[in-house]
Amino acid sequence: MTKNIVWHNAAVTHKERQGRNGHKPCLLWYTGLSGSGKSTIANAVDRLLFDLGCHTYLLDGDNIRHGLNNDLAFDDASRVENIRRITEVSRLMLDAGLIVGTAFISPFIADRAQAKALAGEAFIEVFVDTPLAICEQRDPKGLYKKARAGDIANFTGISSPYEAPASPDIHLQTADLTIEQAARQVVNFLTQHKVI
């Protein structure tokens, strides 16, 4: 890291932005296997929050890899860097007072712990807990089929590990929930914890 960088304080404070938005900022960190429903649930939550007048933004794993992280592969080191960059972008959005959703597999406990350490109390881990068999059955992008055939290396849940959260803030067991029920569960959590 270079020594010749000085933090520039903004004229508009974080507290002022939060006051104007009318809600607390938070980072909804959706984690789960590919095909678990992370993006679908995150989008449903984002729509509900937006309709309630909240200032939100959703960062989706595939979308981010089209731009900001298009130089990263899927090996362990690249996955770690992917999550580091996402966390830094999320921190900027938290500073702006937004409710940020991030829909990423983020398979490693250590990486999610680092995101939590950087985001602080604004971090809310949402475990989209869908059994591997159901994810494979859904296989919306055909990735499991390719991974099983050996066409995709380092595929989470098949040839690369997924470390499930031990005690997530929100545990969505999607085998027993509709998308709408799961989204409501997240919004209810935010209401109960006085984020919105």
N, C-alpha and C positions, 0 to 999 in steps of 0.2 A: 504494500500500500504506500502511496506517495505521501510525503510529509507536507507538501505545499498546498494542501486543501483546507479551506476554512469553511465551517458551516455558516450559511447565510440565513439569518432569521427573517421569516416572512412578516409582512405588515399585518396580514390577517391571521389571527391565532386559531389554533385547533378548537379552542373553547368557543370562539365566535362562530366557526363553521358548524359545530355541533348544535349550538343554540338556534341557528337559522334552520337547520335540518329538522329539528324537533324530535330527534331520537338519538340514542347513543350509537356510535359506530361499533361494528363488530365484524369478526371474520368467521364466517360459517365455512369450516373446512370439511368438505364432503370427501370421505375416503371409502374405498371398497374395490372389489374386483371389477375388471372390465365386464360390462354387461349387467352390472348390479342395479343400475338405474340412477347413478349419481347425477348425471347431467339432466335427466328427465325430472327428477325430484328437485334439483337445484333451480331449474327453470320454472317449475310450478311454484316454488317458494318465492322466487324473484317476482313473478307475476302478482302473487298475493300481496307481497310487501309494497310493490309499486302501486297497486290499486288502493292500498291503505295510505298512500302519500309519502312513503319512505323513499329516501334517496339511496339507490342501490346500484351495484354493478356485479356482473357474473363473469368470472374467468374460467373458461372451459379448457381442459387439457388439450384436446385436438386443435382448438382454435389458436391457442398460444403457440403450439408447435408449427403453425403456419407462418408465424412471424417472429416474435421475440426469441423463441427457442428452436427455430428451424435448423440450427447448427448442431443440435444435440441428438445423440443416438439413444438407444434404450438399454445400454449396459448400466451396471450399478453406479459408476461414477457420473454418467450423464443424467441418470435419474436424480441423484443427489443435487447436481447443479440445477436441474429443471426446477426442483422444489425450492432451492435457495433463491433463484430469480423470482419465482412466483411470490414467495414470501416478501421479498423486497418491494415488488410492485404493490402487493396487498397493503404493506405498511404505508405507502404513499396515499393509497385510497382511504385507509383508516384515518390518516392525518387530515384528509379532506372531509371527514365526518360521515363517510358512506358505510352502508351495510354491504359487505363484500362476500360474495359466494365464490368458493373455489372448488371445482369438480375435477379432482385428479386422483388417480389410483393411489399415489403417494404410499408405496408399499412398506416403507421402513419406519419403524417406531422412532428411531433417532431423528429422522428428518422431520417428522411431525412434531417431535419434542422441540427441535430447533425453531420451527415455525411458531410454536406456542411461546417459546422464550422470547422471540423477537416481537410478537404481537401482544404479549402480556395478557391481561385479563379480558381483552377483547376477543381472544381466540376461543372458538366453540367448535369442538370436534364432533362431527356428525358421521357416525359409522353406518354406512348403507350396507347392512349385513344380509347378503344374498348368498345362499349356498352355491358352491362351484357348479354343481349339476344343473341348477336353474340358469346360471349365467351361460353355461355351455349350450343349454337348450335354446336360450334366446339368441345368443351369438349374432347380434344385430349387424355386425360388420364382417362376419365370417372369419374373425381372427382366431377363435379357438380351433376351428377346423384346420386353419393353416398352421397353427402352433403344434397341433397333434400330428400333423403330417411332416413336421420338421422344417417348414418353410419360414417360420418366424422364431428367431432365437431370443432368449431372455424374456419370455412371455410370462407375466405375473400369474401365478396360480398353476402354471404348467411346468415351465423350466426355470422360473425365477420365483423366489418366495414372496408371500404376502404376510406381513406381520400385523395381525388384527389388533385393534386397540383393546387394552385390558379394561379400561373404564371411560368410555367416551361420554361426552356431555349429553349427546342425544344418540340413542341406539334405535335405528330403524330396521326392524326385522321384516324385510319386504316380502317374504313368503306369505305373510299374514296381513299385509297392508296394501291398499290401493295407492296409486300415486297421490290422489287427493288427500287420503288419510295421512300419508307420510308427510306431505307438505304442511298440513294443518298441525301435525305434531311439532314441527319445527317452529312454526309461527306461534303456537301456544307456548313453547319454551321461551321465545323472545318476549312474549307478553308477561309471562310469570316472572321473568328475571328483569323486568322493567327496562328492556332495551328499546321496546317500542311502546 
